[in-house]
């Protein structure tokens, strides 16, 4: 007795392959930065530890919560649009942008405080890495916010729905990369001694 043919779902990569390749390249770049930081730290642990104590753990923790919450909002947006609830998806995208904006404001306050204290890239090797890593990440947050803003306006215009969420999934993948990078960057730069 033969069994009926079962329909097998073919797994697919959510989002655009080109963006996934960019994400992989970005993760590799940050990975090299993280390894360089760890290597440099081994040569002057005392300097790195002393410099880390000048960072605001509360700001870093709030920024971590903002990015994780932003990721949750992006997931909810994609889920809503897949159900053809575009208006709900728009609200979730707005919420993600609010989280990203909060991150940006807090990071700018941190950068400003360091500049007011006369601390810059040339202060010592810790601050060189601090500014390079956090500024590089900061610009990725801004890029993700631009991407989400475009998606928000297109979602509001009815461009996406259950029939097409490809671009939304692509934007979500990029946002999640930015979130993931901060989840590694925050403990590495702010916490681990």
PyMOL commands that set and color helices and strands:
alter all, ss='L'
color gray80, all
select helices_A, chain A and resi 17-43+45-52+57-82+86-116+125-156+166-191
alter helices_A, ss='H'
color red, helices_A
deselect
rebuild
show_as cartoon
